Amino acid sequence: MEFALTVASPEPGPLLVVVLGPTASGKTALSLVLAERFGGEIVNCDSVVMYREFDIGSAKPTASERARVPHYLFDFVEPTAQVTAGEYARQARQVLAGIHARQQLPIVVGGTGLYLRALLEGLFPGPPRWEELRERLRQQAESCGSGYLHGILQRLDGGAAQKIHANDTPKIIRAIEVCLASRQKMTELWQEGRDRLRGFRVLRLGLDPDRQALYERINRRARKMFDSGLVEEAQQLLKKYGQAATPLAALGYKQAVQFIRSELSREQAVVAAQQAHRKYAKRQMTWFRSEPEVGWLRGFGDEVHTQQQALALCAGEINRKNKI
């Protein structure tokens, strides 16, 4: 197993554990084991899990799981609201400060790479939100598709267009907004200074299970979501909020809505959701491979040998801290 530790501050500081990895890799199970062993408190870093009322398709920890240890930044965003990576980072840093003040171990868990990078490394100093422009771009995306917006971004900033998936409408809109509001390319702003997280020693633990086994788990979980009421949940959210509910475009929910609208049969929707989640897992691993100094664990987070490796690594870091 390859492992290295990244130090977020040149001075000795409290340990911060990050559990990252692709969807369905067992991050929740591993985080709970670590939290219960070391007096940890869990901080969410998954963009869909932040939203209230989006439960089945987001694979949130269950109520019983959340009762085992303190959890933060779950169910704190209204369905019609939007949370940028910068806004998430600000709130998460406040939570980390509170956990440190209680002398507990903060454990950040999730698969949204941009939000994690915003938390740990900071973001470029981009312009504020331009709501009028955002609304126009959303309307264009609805009428012409996200590919149309991606083409606009390609003309404004080809480098950013290469890094942002053509179907990731929110990120495309933000990138266009940055280019037009700042009159600079987003890739140029990326090179400017970032406000990195200070005062913590960061231990990144990455789950890297066998790819075929991961895809099989993804397929089973996507089907289970449909069997457990994903369509009914999506129907209720559509009725209550309409398309204004931001996460209805997320994986699983999108395919459920397509079934509701008779654009896909139920089985086609399940298969489409499975495929979309597999592709997302591949993109997540590509992103996380670029994260600095990750200790990769070759298994699922709910497997005993993986948990033992993670526990040993955390114990080693805690002991090292106590000797400083």
C-alpha positions as CSV (number, residue, x, y, z in Angstrom):
1,M,0.0,0.0,0.0
2,E,1.4,3.4,-0.9
3,F,1.1,6.0,1.7
4,A,2.3,9.6,2.4
5,L,1.2,12.3,4.8
6,T,0.7,15.9,3.7
7,V,1.2,18.6,6.3
8,A,-1.2,21.5,5.9
9,S,0.8,23.7,8.2
10,P,4.6,23.9,8.9
11,E,3.8,24.0,12.6
12,P,2.5,20.9,14.5
13,G,-1.2,20.9,14.6
14,P,-4.3,18.7,15.3
15,L,-4.9,15.8,13.0
16,L,-7.6,16.1,10.3
17,V,-8.6,12.8,8.6
18,V,-10.1,12.9,5.1
19,V,-11.8,9.8,3.7
20,L,-12.2,10.1,0.0
21,G,-13.1,7.7,-2.9
22,P,-15.6,6.9,-5.6
23,T,-19.3,6.5,-5.0
24,A,-20.3,3.1,-3.4
25,S,-16.8,2.5,-2.1
26,G,-17.8,2.4,1.5
27,K,-16.7,5.8,2.8
28,T,-19.5,6.0,5.3
29,A,-18.7,2.6,6.9
30,L,-15.0,3.5,7.2
31,S,-15.7,6.9,8.6
32,L,-17.9,5.5,11.3
33,V,-15.3,2.9,12.4
34,L,-12.6,5.6,12.6
35,A,-14.9,8.0,14.5
36,E,-15.9,5.5,17.1
37,R,-12.4,4.3,17.7
38,F,-10.7,7.8,18.0
39,G,-13.5,10.0,19.3
40,G,-14.2,11.5,15.8
41,E,-16.9,13.7,14.5
42,I,-17.9,13.4,10.8
43,V,-18.1,16.3,8.4
44,N,-19.9,15.8,5.1
45,C,-18.2,16.6,1.8
46,D,-20.8,15.4,-0.7
47,S,-22.8,18.0,-2.6
48,V,-26.1,16.2,-2.8
49,V,-26.1,14.9,0.7
50,M,-26.2,18.5,1.9
51,Y,-29.8,18.9,0.7
52,R,-32.8,18.3,2.8
53,E,-35.5,15.8,1.6
54,F,-33.1,14.2,-0.9
55,D,-32.6,10.9,0.9
56,I,-32.8,7.8,-1.1
57,G,-30.9,8.9,-4.2
58,S,-28.1,10.6,-2.2
59,A,-27.2,7.4,-0.2
60,K,-27.1,9.4,3.0
61,P,-26.0,7.7,6.3
62,T,-29.1,6.3,7.9
63,A,-30.6,7.9,11.1
64,S,-29.1,5.0,13.1
65,E,-25.7,5.6,11.6
66,R,-25.8,9.3,12.3
67,A,-26.8,8.6,15.9
68,R,-23.6,6.7,16.5
69,V,-21.3,9.8,16.3
70,P,-21.8,13.5,15.6
71,H,-22.4,14.4,12.0
72,Y,-22.2,17.9,10.4
73,L,-23.3,19.5,7.1
74,F,-26.0,16.9,6.4
75,D,-29.5,18.1,5.5
76,F,-28.7,21.8,5.9
77,V,-29.5,23.2,2.4
78,E,-33.0,23.9,1.1
79,P,-33.9,22.0,-2.1
80,T,-34.2,25.1,-4.2
81,A,-30.9,26.6,-2.9
82,Q,-27.4,26.3,-4.4
83,V,-24.2,25.9,-2.5
84,T,-20.9,26.9,-4.2
85,A,-17.7,25.2,-3.3
86,G,-16.5,28.4,-1.7
87,E,-19.6,28.6,0.5
88,Y,-19.2,25.0,1.5
89,A,-15.6,25.6,2.4
90,R,-16.4,28.5,4.6
91,Q,-19.0,26.6,6.6
92,A,-16.9,23.4,6.8
93,R,-14.0,25.4,8.2
94,Q,-16.2,26.8,10.9
95,V,-17.3,23.2,11.8
96,L,-13.7,22.0,11.9
97,A,-12.8,24.9,14.3
98,G,-15.6,23.8,16.6
99,I,-14.5,20.1,16.5
100,H,-11.0,21.2,17.3
101,A,-12.2,23.3,20.2
102,R,-13.9,20.2,21.6
103,Q,-10.6,18.3,21.2
104,Q,-12.2,15.7,19.0
105,L,-10.9,14.2,15.7
106,P,-12.5,15.8,12.6
107,I,-13.2,13.3,9.8
108,V,-14.1,14.8,6.5
109,V,-16.0,12.3,4.3
110,G,-17.2,12.6,0.7
111,G,-16.8,12.2,-3.0
112,T,-17.2,15.8,-4.3
113,G,-13.6,16.6,-5.3
114,L,-14.1,20.3,-6.0
115,Y,-15.6,20.9,-2.6
116,L,-12.8,19.0,-0.9
117,R,-10.2,21.0,-2.8
118,A,-12.0,24.2,-1.8
119,L,-11.9,23.1,1.9
120,L,-8.2,22.1,2.0
121,E,-6.5,24.1,-0.7
122,G,-8.8,27.1,-1.1
123,L,-10.2,28.5,-4.3
124,F,-9.0,31.1,-6.7
125,P,-10.3,34.7,-6.0
126,G,-13.2,34.6,-8.4
127,P,-16.0,37.3,-8.8
128,P,-19.2,37.1,-6.8
129,R,-22.3,35.4,-8.2
130,W,-24.1,37.2,-11.1
131,E,-27.7,35.9,-10.7
132,E,-29.1,37.6,-13.8
133,L,-26.5,36.0,-16.0
134,R,-26.9,32.6,-14.2
135,E,-30.6,32.6,-14.9
136,R,-30.1,33.3,-18.6
137,L,-27.6,30.6,-18.8
138,R,-29.9,28.1,-17.0
139,Q,-32.6,28.9,-19.5
140,Q,-30.2,28.3,-22.4
141,A,-29.2,25.0,-20.9
142,E,-32.8,23.9,-20.6
143,S,-33.6,24.9,-24.2
144,C,-30.4,24.0,-25.9
145,G,-28.7,21.5,-23.6
146,S,-25.6,21.6,-21.5
147,G,-23.5,20.9,-24.6
148,Y,-24.4,24.3,-26.0
149,L,-23.1,26.1,-22.8
150,H,-20.0,23.9,-22.9
151,G,-19.4,25.2,-26.4
152,I,-19.6,28.8,-25.2
153,L,-17.1,28.0,-22.4
154,Q,-14.8,26.3,-25.0
155,R,-14.6,29.6,-26.9
156,L,-14.1,31.7,-23.7
157,D,-11.6,29.4,-21.9
158,G,-10.6,26.1,-23.6
159,G,-8.5,25.0,-20.7
160,A,-11.5,25.3,-18.3
161,A,-13.7,23.5,-20.8
162,Q,-11.3,20.5,-20.9
163,K,-11.5,20.2,-17.1
164,I,-15.3,20.5,-16.7
165,H,-17.5,17.7,-18.0
166,A,-19.9,18.8,-20.8
167,N,-22.9,17.6,-18.7
168,D,-21.9,19.5,-15.5
169,T,-24.2,22.5,-16.0
170,P,-23.6,24.2,-12.7
171,K,-19.8,24.2,-13.1
172,I,-20.1,25.3,-16.7
173,I,-22.3,28.2,-15.7
174,R,-19.9,29.3,-13.0
175,A,-16.9,29.1,-15.4
176,I,-18.7,31.3,-17.9
177,E,-19.8,33.7,-15.2
178,V,-16.2,34.0,-14.0
179,C,-14.9,34.7,-17.5
180,L,-17.5,37.4,-18.3
181,A,-17.5,39.0,-14.8
182,S,-13.8,39.1,-14.3
183,R,-12.8,39.6,-18.0
184,Q,-10.2,36.9,-17.3
185,K,-10.0,33.2,-18.2
186,M,-10.9,31.0,-15.3
187,T,-7.7,29.0,-15.8
188,E,-5.7,32.3,-15.3
189,L,-7.5,32.9,-12.0
190,W,-6.7,29.3,-10.9
191,Q,-3.0,30.3,-10.9
192,E,-3.5,33.1,-8.4
193,G,-3.1,32.6,-4.7
194,R,-5.4,30.4,-2.7
195,D,-6.4,30.5,0.9
196,R,-5.3,27.1,2.1
197,L,-6.6,25.5,5.3
198,R,-4.2,26.3,8.1
199,G,-3.5,24.7,11.5
200,F,-4.2,21.0,10.7
201,R,-2.1,18.0,9.7
202,V,-4.1,16.4,7.0
203,L,-4.2,12.6,6.6
204,R,-5.9,11.6,3.3
205,L,-7.2,8.1,3.1
206,G,-8.4,7.0,-0.3
207,L,-10.6,4.0,-1.0
208,D,-9.5,2.2,-4.2
209,P,-11.4,-1.1,-4.5
210,D,-11.2,-3.4,-7.5
211,R,-12.9,-1.6,-10.4
212,Q,-15.2,-4.5,-11.5
213,A,-16.3,-5.2,-7.9
214,L,-17.0,-1.5,-7.5
215,Y,-19.1,-1.4,-10.7
216,E,-21.1,-4.4,-9.5
217,R,-21.8,-2.6,-6.2
218,I,-22.8,0.5,-8.1
219,N,-25.2,-1.5,-10.2
220,R,-26.8,-3.2,-7.1
221,R,-27.1,0.1,-5.2
222,A,-28.7,2.0,-8.2
223,R,-31.3,-0.8,-8.6
224,K,-31.9,-0.8,-4.8
225,M,-32.6,2.9,-4.9
226,F,-35.4,2.4,-7.4
227,D,-36.7,-0.5,-5.5
228,S,-36.6,1.5,-2.2
229,G,-38.8,4.4,-3.5
230,L,-36.5,6.7,-5.5
231,V,-39.2,7.3,-8.1
232,E,-41.8,8.1,-5.4
233,E,-39.4,10.5,-3.7
234,A,-38.6,12.2,-7.0
235,Q,-42.3,12.6,-7.7
236,Q,-42.9,14.3,-4.3
237,L,-40.0,16.6,-4.8
238,L,-41.2,17.5,-8.4
239,K,-44.7,18.2,-7.1
240,K,-43.4,20.3,-4.2
241,Y,-40.6,22.3,-5.9
242,G,-40.7,21.6,-9.7
243,Q,-37.4,21.9,-11.5
244,A,-36.3,24.5,-9.0
245,A,-35.1,21.7,-6.8
246,T,-31.4,21.7,-7.8
247,P,-30.5,18.0,-7.0
248,L,-33.2,16.7,-9.3
249,A,-30.5,16.9,-12.0
250,A,-28.2,14.7,-9.9
251,L,-27.5,11.1,-10.8
252,G,-30.3,8.7,-10.0
253,Y,-32.8,11.5,-9.6
254,K,-32.4,12.6,-13.2
255,Q,-33.2,9.1,-14.5
256,A,-36.1,8.8,-12.1
257,V,-37.6,12.0,-13.4
258,Q,-37.1,10.7,-17.0
259,F,-39.1,7.7,-16.0
260,I,-41.8,9.8,-14.4
261,R,-42.1,11.8,-17.7
262,S,-42.3,8.6,-19.7
263,E,-39.0,9.4,-21.5
264,L,-37.6,6.0,-20.3
265,S,-39.1,2.8,-19.1
266,R,-38.4,1.8,-15.5
267,E,-35.8,-0.7,-16.6
268,Q,-34.2,1.8,-19.0
269,A,-34.1,4.3,-16.2
270,V,-32.4,1.8,-13.8
271,V,-29.8,0.9,-16.5
272,A,-29.2,4.6,-17.3
273,A,-28.7,5.4,-13.6
274,Q,-26.2,2.5,-13.2
275,Q,-24.2,3.7,-16.2
276,A,-24.2,7.3,-15.1
277,H,-23.0,6.3,-11.6
278,R,-20.2,4.1,-13.1
279,K,-19.0,7.0,-15.3
280,Y,-19.1,9.3,-12.3
281,A,-17.0,6.9,-10.2
282,K,-14.4,6.9,-13.0
283,R,-14.3,10.7,-13.1
284,Q,-14.0,10.8,-9.3
285,M,-11.0,8.5,-9.3
286,T,-9.4,10.6,-12.1
287,W,-9.9,13.7,-9.9
288,F,-8.7,12.0,-6.7
289,R,-5.6,10.7,-8.4
290,S,-4.5,14.3,-8.7
291,E,-4.9,14.9,-4.9
292,P,-1.6,15.2,-3.1
293,E,-0.2,12.4,-0.9
294,V,-3.2,10.1,-0.6
295,G,-2.8,6.9,1.4
296,W,-4.6,4.5,-0.9
297,L,-6.4,1.5,0.6
298,R,-7.0,-1.3,-1.9
299,G,-10.5,-2.3,-0.8
300,F,-14.0,-1.2,0.3
301,G,-14.5,0.8,3.4
302,D,-16.8,-1.9,4.9
303,E,-14.2,-4.6,4.6
304,V,-12.3,-5.6,7.8
305,H,-8.8,-5.6,6.3
306,T,-9.4,-2.1,4.8
307,Q,-10.6,-0.8,8.2
308,Q,-7.6,-2.3,10.0
309,Q,-5.2,-0.6,7.6
310,A,-7.0,2.8,8.1
311,L,-7.1,2.4,11.9
312,A,-3.4,1.6,11.9
313,L,-2.5,4.7,9.9
314,C,-4.7,6.9,12.0
315,A,-3.2,5.5,15.2
316,G,0.3,6.0,13.9
317,E,-0.5,9.7,13.2
318,I,-2.1,10.2,16.6
319,N,0.9,8.6,18.3
320,R,3.3,10.8,16.3
321,K,1.3,13.9,17.3
322,N,1.5,12.9,21.0
323,K,5.3,12.5,20.7
324,I,5.8,16.0,19.2
